[in-house]
Amino acid sequence: MRIKETLNKVKDASDLAVPCHECQAGQMHREYVVYYTWIGDDLITVPDFPAWVCDFCGRREYDIQALNRLTLILSPNAGNSTSKRRRIRPRLPQKTKNPRPSQPE
């Protein structure tokens, strides 16, 4: 994730060009593309998804923060509480053991 390291140093990424690590000939520019992913048997498309695209070889690296947000939204547990409530059972009185009868002396 070299692009992310570079972005941490620069606040405005709109005009930033990063060398492509795939072909070493092109520059990666920020663009908005259509993102495709499969969830089970369903094809999900997300228009205007932020990505870094090489102007020479076309390699795409999707924005990590946008991917994390999308994963959170598409999660099957979205909207559900993350912790399960444990049912506390009332304690029953403990049975006392009958002491052994003492042996006659």
N, C-alpha and C positions, 0 to 999 in steps of 0.2 A: 504494500500500500504506500508507495512512494509519493503518489499524488496527494494523499491525505497529509503526509508530513509537510509537503510543500504548501498546502492550503493553510495549515496551522500558522505558517509564517506570514501569509498574505491575507489581508482582510477582504479585499474586493477581488473575487475570482473571475469576474466576467471577462476581463481582458487578459487573463493569465494563459500562457501556453507552456506546457510541460513537455519535455522530450518523451517520445514514445519508447517504452521499454521493450516492446515486441520487435519492432523493425529498426529502431535507432535512426530512422531517416525522417520520420514525420514528427509533427507536434500534436499533442493532445489539447483539444479545445473544449470548453464547456458548451454543451448543446442540450437541447431537450428532445428526447426521442420517445418512441413507443416501447414500453417494457412489457415483455411477454413472460408469463410463468404458468405452470400447471399446478393446480391443487386438486389432487385426485384425478378425476376424469374431466375436470373443467379447465378450460383455457381462460386465463385472466389476462386482460390487456389494460395497461395504464398509459394513457396519453400524456405527453409533456412531462416525462420523467427525466430528472437531471442525470446526465452522464458525461463522461469525458471520452471524446471520439478522436482517433488519430486521423489527420487529414491525408495521410499517405496510404496506410494499410487498412484503415477502417476499424481497428480494434476499439472495443467499447469497455470502459470501466465505469460501472454505475456508482453513483454517489452513495457512500456508506450510510450517512445519516438518513437519506431518503429510503434506502433499503430497510434499515432498522424500523422506521416508522411504518412502512408498508407491511413488514412482517408482523408487527404488532396489530395492525388493523385486520389483516387476513388470518390471524391466529384463530383456531377453532374455539379457544377459551376467551376470546375478546368479550369483555363485559362481565365475565364471571369473576367472582372473588377468587383471589389466589390462595387463600388459606381455607382449609376445611375446618369447620367448627367441630371440636371434639365433644362428644356427649359425656357429661360427667354423671356417672352412676352413683346413686346414694350408697353410702357404706352400710352394709348389714352388720348387725352386732355379731362379734366373733363368738363362736361357741367355745366354751371353756372345756378343757379336757378334764375328765374325771380322774382324780388321782387314784393310783393303784391302791387296792386295800393293803394295809400293812400286814406283814406276816406275823402270826402269833409267836410270842417269845417263849 
